[in-house]
Amino acid sequence: MYTINLVSIPFVVFFAWAKGRGLLRWAVMAYLFGFWSFIFLLFVKTKPIKIYEIPQYLKDLITARGFKNKLKDIKYPSDLQN
């Protein structure tokens, strides 16, 4: 393999991510075919990029922990006004 194939991997992987494709598969293709992988990527359809959301139970846990830490700072009723 040529070093140009190794140089092409980050570029092809970024372009594959922008098209919504699997990164590992395209990294292997870039390793094998080099910059020719861009031509293959031009012909595949674009998929929406998956945005992973934080699960609701984890959001609730973080909110409860933050509220608990705020309650530790309160010693007098006048502290509630700040």
PyMOL Python script that loads the backbone (N, CA, C, O; Angstrom):
from pymol import cmd

cmd.read_pdbstr("""\
ATOM      1  N   MET A   1       0.840  -1.184   0.000  1.00  0.00           N
ATOM      2  CA  MET A   1       0.000   0.000   0.000  1.00  0.00           C
ATOM      3  C   MET A   1       0.889   1.253   0.000  1.00  0.00           C
ATOM      4  O   MET A   1       2.010   1.259   0.510  1.00  0.00           O
ATOM      5  N   TYR A   2       0.349   2.273  -0.578  1.00  0.00           N
ATOM      6  CA  TYR A   2       1.084   3.524  -0.671  1.00  0.00           C
ATOM      7  C   TYR A   2       0.709   4.435   0.491  1.00  0.00           C
ATOM      8  O   TYR A   2      -0.348   4.271   1.100  1.00  0.00           O
ATOM      9  N   THR A   3       1.571   5.385   0.794  1.00  0.00           N
ATOM     10  CA  THR A   3       1.272   6.319   1.872  1.00  0.00           C
ATOM     11  C   THR A   3       0.123   7.243   1.504  1.00  0.00           C
ATOM     12  O   THR A   3      -0.531   7.794   2.390  1.00  0.00           O
ATOM     13  N   ILE A   4      -0.136   7.424   0.208  1.00  0.00           N
ATOM     14  CA  ILE A   4      -1.252   8.272  -0.209  1.00  0.00           C
ATOM     15  C   ILE A   4      -2.577   7.649   0.245  1.00  0.00           C
ATOM     16  O   ILE A   4      -3.541   8.368   0.512  1.00  0.00           O
ATOM     17  N   ASN A   5      -2.625   6.328   0.332  1.00  0.00           N
ATOM     18  CA  ASN A   5      -3.826   5.670   0.838  1.00  0.00           C
ATOM     19  C   ASN A   5      -4.033   5.999   2.309  1.00  0.00           C
ATOM     20  O   ASN A   5      -5.166   6.197   2.747  1.00  0.00           O
ATOM     21  N   LEU A   6      -2.963   6.056   3.063  1.00  0.00           N
ATOM     22  CA  LEU A   6      -3.079   6.404   4.481  1.00  0.00           C
ATOM     23  C   LEU A   6      -3.480   7.867   4.664  1.00  0.00           C
ATOM     24  O   LEU A   6      -4.195   8.212   5.605  1.00  0.00           O
ATOM     25  N   VAL A   7      -3.013   8.717   3.756  1.00  0.00           N
ATOM     26  CA  VAL A   7      -3.377  10.128   3.817  1.00  0.00           C
ATOM     27  C   VAL A   7      -4.844  10.316   3.449  1.00  0.00           C
ATOM     28  O   VAL A   7      -5.499  11.224   3.959  1.00  0.00           O
ATOM     29  N   SER A   8      -5.355   9.478   2.580  1.00  0.00           N
ATOM     30  CA  SER A   8      -6.734   9.631   2.118  1.00  0.00           C
ATOM     31  C   SER A   8      -7.763   9.200   3.148  1.00  0.00           C
ATOM     32  O   SER A   8      -8.917   9.620   3.067  1.00  0.00           O
ATOM     33  N   ILE A   9      -7.382   8.377   4.111  1.00  0.00           N
ATOM     34  CA  ILE A   9      -8.341   7.831   5.071  1.00  0.00           C
ATOM     35  C   ILE A   9      -9.102   8.920   5.824  1.00  0.00           C
ATOM     36  O   ILE A   9     -10.331   8.858   5.845  1.00  0.00           O
ATOM     37  N   PRO A  10      -8.457   9.920   6.447  1.00  0.00           N
ATOM     38  CA  PRO A  10      -9.244  10.926   7.175  1.00  0.00           C
ATOM     39  C   PRO A  10     -10.196  11.722   6.276  1.00  0.00           C
ATOM     40  O   PRO A  10     -11.303  12.068   6.689  1.00  0.00           O
ATOM     41  N   PHE A  11      -9.766  12.007   5.063  1.00  0.00           N
ATOM     42  CA  PHE A  11     -10.617  12.766   4.150  1.00  0.00           C
ATOM     43  C   PHE A  11     -11.841  11.959   3.720  1.00  0.00           C
ATOM     44  O   PHE A  11     -12.958  12.477   3.694  1.00  0.00           O
ATOM     45  N   VAL A  12     -11.624  10.709   3.389  1.00  0.00           N
ATOM     46  CA  VAL A  12     -12.728   9.859   2.962  1.00  0.00           C
ATOM     47  C   VAL A  12     -13.681   9.601   4.122  1.00  0.00           C
ATOM     48  O   VAL A  12     -14.898   9.601   3.936  1.00  0.00           O
ATOM     49  N   VAL A  13     -13.143   9.385   5.305  1.00  0.00           N
ATOM     50  CA  VAL A  13     -13.990   9.126   6.478  1.00  0.00           C
ATOM     51  C   VAL A  13     -14.833  10.359   6.807  1.00  0.00           C
ATOM     52  O   VAL A  13     -16.009  10.224   7.146  1.00  0.00           O
ATOM     53  N   PHE A  14     -14.261  11.542   6.716  1.00  0.00           N
ATOM     54  CA  PHE A  14     -15.040  12.750   6.976  1.00  0.00           C
ATOM     55  C   PHE A  14     -16.147  12.912   5.939  1.00  0.00           C
ATOM     56  O   PHE A  14     -17.276  13.258   6.285  1.00  0.00           O
ATOM     57  N   PHE A  15     -15.831  12.667   4.687  1.00  0.00           N
ATOM     58  CA  PHE A  15     -16.837  12.774   3.635  1.00  0.00           C
ATOM     59  C   PHE A  15     -17.918  11.716   3.805  1.00  0.00           C
ATOM     60  O   PHE A  15     -19.092  11.983   3.547  1.00  0.00           O
ATOM     61  N   ALA A  16     -17.532  10.508   4.239  1.00  0.00           N
ATOM     62  CA  ALA A  16     -18.510   9.451   4.490  1.00  0.00           C
ATOM     63  C   ALA A  16     -19.410   9.828   5.660  1.00  0.00           C
ATOM     64  O   ALA A  16     -20.612   9.562   5.630  1.00  0.00           O
ATOM     65  N   TRP A  17     -18.838  10.442   6.683  1.00  0.00           N
ATOM     66  CA  TRP A  17     -19.651  10.902   7.816  1.00  0.00           C
ATOM     67  C   TRP A  17     -20.643  11.970   7.360  1.00  0.00           C
ATOM     68  O   TRP A  17     -21.792  11.980   7.802  1.00  0.00           O
ATOM     69  N   ALA A  18     -20.204  12.862   6.484  1.00  0.00           N
ATOM     70  CA  ALA A  18     -21.090  13.907   5.979  1.00  0.00           C
ATOM     71  C   ALA A  18     -22.220  13.323   5.142  1.00  0.00           C
ATOM     72  O   ALA A  18     -23.307  13.898   5.078  1.00  0.00           O
ATOM     73  N   LYS A  19     -21.973  12.192   4.505  1.00  0.00           N
ATOM     74  CA  LYS A  19     -23.005  11.535   3.719  1.00  0.00           C
ATOM     75  C   LYS A  19     -23.859  10.595   4.577  1.00  0.00           C
ATOM     76  O   LYS A  19     -24.843  10.041   4.088  1.00  0.00           O
ATOM     77  N   GLY A  20     -23.489  10.409   5.858  1.00  0.00           N
ATOM     78  CA  GLY A  20     -24.269   9.555   6.746  1.00  0.00           C
ATOM     79  C   GLY A  20     -23.967   8.083   6.588  1.00  0.00           C
ATOM     80  O   GLY A  20     -24.842   7.251   6.825  1.00  0.00           O
ATOM     81  N   ARG A  21     -22.785   7.746   6.204  1.00  0.00           N
ATOM     82  CA  ARG A  21     -22.400   6.358   5.968  1.00  0.00           C
ATOM     83  C   ARG A  21     -21.521   5.829   7.093  1.00  0.00           C
ATOM     84  O   ARG A  21     -21.014   6.595   7.912  1.00  0.00           O
ATOM     85  N   GLY A  22     -21.347   4.509   7.123  1.00  0.00           N
ATOM     86  CA  GLY A  22     -20.516   3.862   8.133  1.00  0.00           C
ATOM     87  C   GLY A  22     -19.053   4.225   7.965  1.00  0.00           C
ATOM     88  O   GLY A  22     -18.499   4.126   6.870  1.00  0.00           O
ATOM     89  N   LEU A  23     -18.436   4.642   9.048  1.00  0.00           N
ATOM     90  CA  LEU A  23     -17.072   5.162   8.954  1.00  0.00           C
ATOM     91  C   LEU A  23     -16.030   4.064   8.805  1.00  0.00           C
ATOM     92  O   LEU A  23     -15.072   4.213   8.045  1.00  0.00           O
ATOM     93  N   LEU A  24     -16.211   2.967   9.525  1.00  0.00           N
ATOM     94  CA  LEU A  24     -15.207   1.903   9.484  1.00  0.00           C
ATOM     95  C   LEU A  24     -15.119   1.276   8.097  1.00  0.00           C
ATOM     96  O   LEU A  24     -14.026   1.003   7.601  1.00  0.00           O
ATOM     97  N   ARG A  25     -16.258   1.052   7.483  1.00  0.00           N
ATOM     98  CA  ARG A  25     -16.281   0.460   6.142  1.00  0.00           C
ATOM     99  C   ARG A  25     -15.577   1.370   5.136  1.00  0.00           C
ATOM    100  O   ARG A  25     -14.830   0.897   4.280  1.00  0.00           O
ATOM    101  N   TRP A  26     -15.817   2.662   5.241  1.00  0.00           N
ATOM    102  CA  TRP A  26     -15.210   3.582   4.288  1.00  0.00           C
ATOM    103  C   TRP A  26     -13.736   3.803   4.596  1.00  0.00           C
ATOM    104  O   TRP A  26     -12.959   4.116   3.695  1.00  0.00           O
ATOM    105  N   ALA A  27     -13.340   3.646   5.851  1.00  0.00           N
ATOM    106  CA  ALA A  27     -11.912   3.737   6.177  1.00  0.00           C
ATOM    107  C   ALA A  27     -11.152   2.572   5.542  1.00  0.00           C
ATOM    108  O   ALA A  27     -10.043   2.749   5.040  1.00  0.00           O
ATOM    109  N   VAL A  28     -11.749   1.391   5.567  1.00  0.00           N
ATOM    110  CA  VAL A  28     -11.106   0.231   4.932  1.00  0.00           C
ATOM    111  C   VAL A  28     -11.045   0.422   3.424  1.00  0.00           C
ATOM    112  O   VAL A  28     -10.035   0.108   2.793  1.00  0.00           O
ATOM    113  N   MET A  29     -12.137   0.942   2.839  1.00  0.00           N
ATOM    114  CA  MET A  29     -12.120   1.194   1.393  1.00  0.00           C
ATOM    115  C   MET A  29     -11.067   2.235   1.025  1.00  0.00           C
ATOM    116  O   MET A  29     -10.403   2.114  -0.005  1.00  0.00           O
ATOM    117  N   ALA A  30     -10.914   3.261   1.869  1.00  0.00           N
ATOM    118  CA  ALA A  30      -9.891   4.278   1.593  1.00  0.00           C
ATOM    119  C   ALA A  30      -8.501   3.679   1.720  1.00  0.00           C
ATOM    120  O   ALA A  30      -7.589   4.059   0.986  1.00  0.00           O
ATOM    121  N   TYR A  31      -8.336   2.750   2.640  1.00  0.00           N
ATOM    122  CA  TYR A  31      -7.033   2.091   2.787  1.00  0.00           C
ATOM    123  C   TYR A  31      -6.710   1.251   1.549  1.00  0.00           C
ATOM    124  O   TYR A  31      -5.564   1.194   1.103  1.00  0.00           O
ATOM    125  N   LEU A  32      -7.731   0.609   1.010  1.00  0.00           N
ATOM    126  CA  LEU A  32      -7.501  -0.257  -0.144  1.00  0.00           C
ATOM    127  C   LEU A  32      -7.430   0.516  -1.460  1.00  0.00           C
ATOM    128  O   LEU A  32      -6.579   0.229  -2.302  1.00  0.00           O
ATOM    129  N   PHE A  33      -8.320   1.496  -1.642  1.00  0.00           N
ATOM    130  CA  PHE A  33      -8.432   2.176  -2.929  1.00  0.00           C
ATOM    131  C   PHE A  33      -7.902   3.605  -2.933  1.00  0.00           C
ATOM    132  O   PHE A  33      -7.766   4.202  -4.001  1.00  0.00           O
ATOM    133  N   GLY A  34      -7.603   4.161  -1.780  1.00  0.00           N
ATOM    134  CA  GLY A  34      -7.073   5.521  -1.720  1.00  0.00           C
ATOM    135  C   GLY A  34      -8.131   6.560  -2.032  1.00  0.00           C
ATOM    136  O   GLY A  34      -9.286   6.426  -1.629  1.00  0.00           O
ATOM    137  N   PHE A  35      -7.730   7.599  -2.755  1.00  0.00           N
ATOM    138  CA  PHE A  35      -8.647   8.691  -3.072  1.00  0.00           C
ATOM    139  C   PHE A  35      -9.716   8.280  -4.081  1.00  0.00           C
ATOM    140  O   PHE A  35     -10.659   9.038  -4.311  1.00  0.00           O
ATOM    141  N   TRP A  36      -9.595   7.110  -4.683  1.00  0.00           N
ATOM    142  CA  TRP A  36     -10.634   6.617  -5.585  1.00  0.00           C
ATOM    143  C   TRP A  36     -11.936   6.354  -4.828  1.00  0.00           C
ATOM    144  O   TRP A  36     -12.994   6.243  -5.447  1.00  0.00           O
ATOM    145  N   SER A  37     -11.875   6.254  -3.524  1.00  0.00           N
ATOM    146  CA  SER A  37     -13.084   6.036  -2.719  1.00  0.00           C
ATOM    147  C   SER A  37     -14.031   7.224  -2.821  1.00  0.00           C
ATOM    148  O   SER A  37     -15.241   7.066  -2.659  1.00  0.00           O
ATOM    149  N   PHE A  38     -13.494   8.411  -3.087  1.00  0.00           N
ATOM    150  CA  PHE A  38     -14.359   9.583  -3.256  1.00  0.00           C
ATOM    151  C   PHE A  38     -15.336   9.387  -4.412  1.00  0.00           C
ATOM    152  O   PHE A  38     -16.487   9.819  -4.338  1.00  0.00           O
ATOM    153  N   ILE A  39     -14.882   8.744  -5.462  1.00  0.00           N
ATOM    154  CA  ILE A  39     -15.756   8.503  -6.614  1.00  0.00           C
ATOM    155  C   ILE A  39     -16.907   7.593  -6.212  1.00  0.00           C
ATOM    156  O   ILE A  39     -18.051   7.818  -6.607  1.00  0.00           O
ATOM    157  N   PHE A  40     -16.605   6.570  -5.431  1.00  0.00           N
ATOM    158  CA  PHE A  40     -17.663   5.679  -4.963  1.00  0.00           C
ATOM    159  C   PHE A  40     -18.639   6.416  -4.053  1.00  0.00           C
ATOM    160  O   PHE A  40     -19.846   6.182  -4.108  1.00  0.00           O
ATOM    161  N   LEU A  41     -18.112   7.304  -3.221  1.00  0.00           N
ATOM    162  CA  LEU A  41     -18.972   8.049  -2.302  1.00  0.00           C
ATOM    163  C   LEU A  41     -19.894   9.026  -3.025  1.00  0.00           C
ATOM    164  O   LEU A  41     -20.962   9.363  -2.514  1.00  0.00           O
ATOM    165  N   LEU A  42     -19.498   9.473  -4.187  1.00  0.00           N
ATOM    166  CA  LEU A  42     -20.355  10.387  -4.943  1.00  0.00           C
ATOM    167  C   LEU A  42     -21.632   9.710  -5.428  1.00  0.00           C
ATOM    168  O   LEU A  42     -22.647  10.372  -5.645  1.00  0.00           O
ATOM    169  N   PHE A  43     -21.580   8.388  -5.597  1.00  0.00           N
ATOM    170  CA  PHE A  43     -22.723   7.665  -6.147  1.00  0.00           C
ATOM    171  C   PHE A  43     -23.677   7.126  -5.083  1.00  0.00           C
ATOM    172  O   PHE A  43     -24.788   6.717  -5.420  1.00  0.00           O
ATOM    173  N   VAL A  44     -23.281   7.114  -3.817  1.00  0.00           N
ATOM    174  CA  VAL A  44     -24.184   6.606  -2.779  1.00  0.00           C
ATOM    175  C   VAL A  44     -25.122   7.716  -2.329  1.00  0.00           C
ATOM    176  O   VAL A  44     -24.787   8.900  -2.369  1.00  0.00           O
ATOM    177  N   LYS A  45     -26.312   7.296  -1.897  1.00  0.00           N
ATOM    178  CA  LYS A  45     -27.297   8.272  -1.447  1.00  0.00           C
ATOM    179  C   LYS A  45     -26.908   8.809  -0.070  1.00  0.00           C
ATOM    180  O   LYS A  45     -26.255   8.126   0.718  1.00  0.00           O
ATOM    181  N   THR A  46     -27.317  10.026   0.196  1.00  0.00           N
ATOM    182  CA  THR A  46     -27.046  10.654   1.481  1.00  0.00           C
ATOM    183  C   THR A  46     -28.111  10.230   2.479  1.00  0.00           C
ATOM    184  O   THR A  46     -29.308  10.320   2.204  1.00  0.00           O
ATOM    185  N   LYS A  47     -27.663   9.766   3.642  1.00  0.00           N
ATOM    186  CA  LYS A  47     -28.570   9.410   4.727  1.00  0.00           C
ATOM    187  C   LYS A  47     -28.516  10.521   5.772  1.00  0.00           C
ATOM    188  O   LYS A  47     -27.500  11.206   5.896  1.00  0.00           O
ATOM    189  N   PRO A  48     -29.604  10.704   6.526  1.00  0.00           N
ATOM    190  CA  PRO A  48     -29.528  11.706   7.604  1.00  0.00           C
ATOM    191  C   PRO A  48     -28.533  11.255   8.672  1.00  0.00           C
ATOM    192  O   PRO A  48     -28.453  10.073   9.006  1.00  0.00           O
ATOM    193  N   ILE A  49     -27.783  12.209   9.197  1.00  0.00           N
ATOM    194  CA  ILE A  49     -26.793  11.908  10.227  1.00  0.00           C
ATOM    195  C   ILE A  49     -27.525  11.653  11.532  1.00  0.00           C
ATOM    196  O   ILE A  49     -28.405  12.422  11.920  1.00  0.00           O
ATOM    197  N   LYS A  50     -27.160  10.571  12.209  1.00  0.00           N
ATOM    198  CA  LYS A  50     -27.810  10.227  13.466  1.00  0.00           C
ATOM    199  C   LYS A  50     -27.241  11.096  14.588  1.00  0.00           C
ATOM    200  O   LYS A  50     -26.036  11.115  14.835  1.00  0.00           O
ATOM    201  N   ILE A  51     -28.127  11.800  15.246  1.00  0.00           N
ATOM    202  CA  ILE A  51     -27.745  12.588  16.410  1.00  0.00           C
ATOM    203  C   ILE A  51     -28.221  11.806  17.634  1.00  0.00           C
ATOM    204  O   ILE A  51     -29.417  11.578  17.813  1.00  0.00           O
ATOM    205  N   TYR A  52     -27.296  11.412  18.446  1.00  0.00           N
ATOM    206  CA  TYR A  52     -27.654  10.614  19.612  1.00  0.00           C
ATOM    207  C   TYR A  52     -28.101  11.533  20.740  1.00  0.00           C
ATOM    208  O   TYR A  52     -27.432  12.517  21.056  1.00  0.00           O
ATOM    209  N   GLU A  53     -29.228  11.204  21.337  1.00  0.00           N
ATOM    210  CA  GLU A  53     -29.761  12.004  22.422  1.00  0.00           C
ATOM    211  C   GLU A  53     -29.467  11.331  23.757  1.00  0.00           C
ATOM    212  O   GLU A  53     -29.323  10.112  23.844  1.00  0.00           O
ATOM    213  N   ILE A  54     -29.384  12.156  24.788  1.00  0.00           N
ATOM    214  CA  ILE A  54     -29.165  11.642  26.140  1.00  0.00           C
ATOM    215  C   ILE A  54     -30.491  11.063  26.635  1.00  0.00           C
ATOM    216  O   ILE A  54     -31.523  11.725  26.518  1.00  0.00           O
ATOM    217  N   PRO A  55     -30.491   9.848  27.183  1.00  0.00           N
ATOM    218  CA  PRO A  55     -31.733   9.251  27.678  1.00  0.00           C
ATOM    219  C   PRO A  55     -32.345  10.095  28.799  1.00  0.00           C
ATOM    220  O   PRO A  55     -31.634  10.760  29.553  1.00  0.00           O
ATOM    221  N   GLN A  56     -33.673  10.055  28.892  1.00  0.00           N
ATOM    222  CA  GLN A  56     -34.400  10.887  29.846  1.00  0.00           C
ATOM    223  C   GLN A  56     -34.026  10.565  31.288  1.00  0.00           C
ATOM    224  O   GLN A  56     -33.899  11.474  32.108  1.00  0.00           O
ATOM    225  N   TYR A  57     -33.845   9.275  31.612  1.00  0.00           N
ATOM    226  CA  TYR A  57     -33.504   8.926  32.990  1.00  0.00           C
ATOM    227  C   TYR A  57     -32.150   9.502  33.395  1.00  0.00           C
ATOM    228  O   TYR A  57     -31.947   9.843  34.560  1.00  0.00           O
ATOM    229  N   LEU A  58     -31.226   9.614  32.445  1.00  0.00           N
ATOM    230  CA  LEU A  58     -29.924  10.205  32.742  1.00  0.00           C
ATOM    231  C   LEU A  58     -30.041  11.712  32.932  1.00  0.00           C
ATOM    232  O   LEU A  58     -29.361  12.287  33.782  1.00  0.00           O
ATOM    233  N   LYS A  59     -30.902  12.355  32.142  1.00  0.00           N
ATOM    234  CA  LYS A  59     -31.150  13.789  32.321  1.00  0.00           C
ATOM    235  C   LYS A  59     -31.760  14.056  33.694  1.00  0.00           C
ATOM    236  O   LYS A  59     -31.387  15.016  34.367  1.00  0.00           O
ATOM    237  N   ASP A  60     -32.711  13.192  34.113  1.00  0.00           N
ATOM    238  CA  ASP A  60     -33.338  13.350  35.424  1.00  0.00           C
ATOM    239  C   ASP A  60     -32.326  13.176  36.550  1.00  0.00           C
ATOM    240  O   ASP A  60     -32.359  13.900  37.545  1.00  0.00           O
ATOM    241  N   LEU A  61     -31.424  12.204  36.383  1.00  0.00           N
ATOM    242  CA  LEU A  61     -30.388  11.968  37.398  1.00  0.00           C
ATOM    243  C   LEU A  61     -29.464  13.174  37.529  1.00  0.00           C
ATOM    244  O   LEU A  61     -29.121  13.573  38.642  1.00  0.00           O
ATOM    245  N   ILE A  62     -29.068  13.747  36.423  1.00  0.00           N
ATOM    246  CA  ILE A  62     -28.180  14.911  36.442  1.00  0.00           C
ATOM    247  C   ILE A  62     -28.894  16.111  37.068  1.00  0.00           C
ATOM    248  O   ILE A  62     -28.293  16.863  37.836  1.00  0.00           O
ATOM    249  N   THR A  63     -30.173  16.289  36.739  1.00  0.00           N
ATOM    250  CA  THR A  63     -30.947  17.399  37.302  1.00  0.00           C
ATOM    251  C   THR A  63     -31.107  17.243  38.809  1.00  0.00           C
ATOM    252  O   THR A  63     -30.967  18.212  39.556  1.00  0.00           O
ATOM    253  N   ALA A  64     -31.401  16.026  39.255  1.00  0.00           N
ATOM    254  CA  ALA A  64     -31.573  15.771  40.691  1.00  0.00           C
ATOM    255  C   ALA A  64     -30.275  15.998  41.445  1.00  0.00           C
ATOM    256  O   ALA A  64     -30.276  16.555  42.543  1.00  0.00           O
ATOM    257  N   ARG A  65     -29.169  15.568  40.857  1.00  0.00           N
ATOM    258  CA  ARG A  65     -27.871  15.749  41.521  1.00  0.00           C
ATOM    259  C   ARG A  65     -27.508  17.230  41.614  1.00  0.00           C
ATOM    260  O   ARG A  65     -26.970  17.675  42.628  1.00  0.00           O
ATOM    261  N   GLY A  66     -27.798  17.988  40.569  1.00  0.00           N
ATOM    262  CA  GLY A  66     -27.536  19.429  40.596  1.00  0.00           C
ATOM    263  C   GLY A  66     -28.406  20.139  41.613  1.00  0.00           C
ATOM    264  O   GLY A  66     -27.948  21.046  42.307  1.00  0.00           O
ATOM    265  N   PHE A  67     -29.681  19.721  41.705  1.00  0.00           N
ATOM    266  CA  PHE A  67     -30.587  20.303  42.689  1.00  0.00           C
ATOM    267  C   PHE A  67     -30.118  19.982  44.107  1.00  0.00           C
ATOM    268  O   PHE A  67     -30.203  20.825  45.000  1.00  0.00           O
ATOM    269  N   LYS A  68     -29.626  18.769  44.307  1.00  0.00           N
ATOM    270  CA  LYS A  68     -29.118  18.351  45.618  1.00  0.00           C
ATOM    271  C   LYS A  68     -27.900  19.196  46.016  1.00  0.00           C
ATOM    272  O   LYS A  68     -27.759  19.583  47.177  1.00  0.00           O
ATOM    273  N   ASN A  69     -27.036  19.475  45.058  1.00  0.00           N
ATOM    274  CA  ASN A  69     -25.862  20.305  45.352  1.00  0.00           C
ATOM    275  C   ASN A  69     -26.260  21.742  45.672  1.00  0.00           C
ATOM    276  O   ASN A  69     -25.630  22.386  46.511  1.00  0.00           O
ATOM    277  N   LYS A  70     -27.297  22.249  45.012  1.00  0.00           N
ATOM    278  CA  LYS A  70     -27.774  23.603  45.323  1.00  0.00           C
ATOM    279  C   LYS A  70     -28.379  23.665  46.718  1.00  0.00           C
ATOM    280  O   LYS A  70     -28.248  24.672  47.413  1.00  0.00           O
ATOM    281  N   LEU A  71     -29.047  22.577  47.129  1.00  0.00           N
ATOM    282  CA  LEU A  71     -29.645  22.554  48.462  1.00  0.00           C
ATOM    283  C   LEU A  71     -28.587  22.546  49.564  1.00  0.00           C
ATOM    284  O   LEU A  71     -28.844  23.034  50.664  1.00  0.00           O
ATOM    285  N   LYS A  72     -27.415  22.004  49.288  1.00  0.00           N
ATOM    286  CA  LYS A  72     -26.340  21.986  50.280  1.00  0.00           C
ATOM    287  C   LYS A  72     -25.868  23.399  50.622  1.00  0.00           C
ATOM    288  O   LYS A  72     -25.414  23.650  51.738  1.00  0.00           O
ATOM    289  N   ASP A  73     -25.974  24.316  49.667  1.00  0.00           N
ATOM    290  CA  ASP A  73     -25.514  25.686  49.873  1.00  0.00           C
ATOM    291  C   ASP A  73     -26.492  26.521  50.694  1.00  0.00           C
ATOM    292  O   ASP A  73     -26.129  27.592  51.179  1.00  0.00           O
ATOM    293  N   ILE A  74     -27.718  26.050  50.855  1.00  0.00           N
ATOM    294  CA  ILE A  74     -28.741  26.823  51.560  1.00  0.00           C
ATOM    295  C   ILE A  74     -28.674  26.503  53.051  1.00  0.00           C
ATOM    296  O   ILE A  74     -28.859  25.359  53.468  1.00  0.00           O
ATOM    297  N   LYS A  75     -28.400  27.553  53.853  1.00  0.00           N
ATOM    298  CA  LYS A  75     -28.347  27.377  55.306  1.00  0.00           C
ATOM    299  C   LYS A  75     -29.401  28.210  56.011  1.00  0.00           C
ATOM    300  O   LYS A  75     -29.880  27.836  57.081  1.00  0.00           O
ATOM    301  N   TYR A  76     -29.760  29.333  55.419  1.00  0.00           N
ATOM    302  CA  TYR A  76     -30.728  30.250  56.025  1.00  0.00           C
ATOM    303  C   TYR A  76     -31.804  30.578  54.987  1.00  0.00           C
ATOM    304  O   TYR A  76     -31.555  30.461  53.788  1.00  0.00           O
ATOM    305  N   PRO A  77     -32.990  30.984  55.429  1.00  0.00           N
ATOM    306  CA  PRO A  77     -34.037  31.354  54.467  1.00  0.00           C
ATOM    307  C   PRO A  77     -33.629  32.516  53.552  1.00  0.00           C
ATOM    308  O   PRO A  77     -34.112  32.625  52.425  1.00  0.00           O
ATOM    309  N   SER A  78     -32.758  33.359  54.033  1.00  0.00           N
ATOM    310  CA  SER A  78     -32.326  34.478  53.172  1.00  0.00           C
ATOM    311  C   SER A  78     -31.474  33.994  52.004  1.00  0.00           C
ATOM    312  O   SER A  78     -31.340  34.706  51.009  1.00  0.00           O
ATOM    313  N   ASP A  79     -30.901  32.809  52.101  1.00  0.00           N
ATOM    314  CA  ASP A  79     -30.115  32.269  50.992  1.00  0.00           C
ATOM    315  C   ASP A  79     -31.002  31.904  49.796  1.00  0.00           C
ATOM    316  O   ASP A  79     -30.508  31.821  48.671  1.00  0.00           O
ATOM    317  N   LEU A  80     -32.280  31.690  50.018  1.00  0.00           N
ATOM    318  CA  LEU A  80     -33.191  31.345  48.937  1.00  0.00           C
ATOM    319  C   LEU A  80     -33.439  32.518  47.998  1.00  0.00           C
ATOM    320  O   LEU A  80     -33.816  32.310  46.845  1.00  0.00           O
ATOM    321  N   GLN A  81     -33.238  33.724  48.459  1.00  0.00           N
ATOM    322  CA  GLN A  81     -33.493  34.900  47.645  1.00  0.00           C
ATOM    323  C   GLN A  81     -32.345  35.199  46.693  1.00  0.00           C
ATOM    324  O   GLN A  81     -32.501  36.008  45.778  1.00  0.00           O
ATOM    325  N   ASN A  82     -31.230  34.580  46.883  1.00  0.00           N
ATOM    326  CA  ASN A  82     -30.053  34.854  46.039  1.00  0.00           C
ATOM    327  C   ASN A  82     -30.031  33.981  44.850  1.00  0.00           C
ATOM    328  O   ASN A  82     -29.115  34.074  44.033  1.00  0.00           O
TER     329      ASN A  82
END
""", "prot")
cmd.dss("prot")
cmd.show_as("cartoon", "prot")
cmd.util.cbc("prot")
cmd.orient("prot")
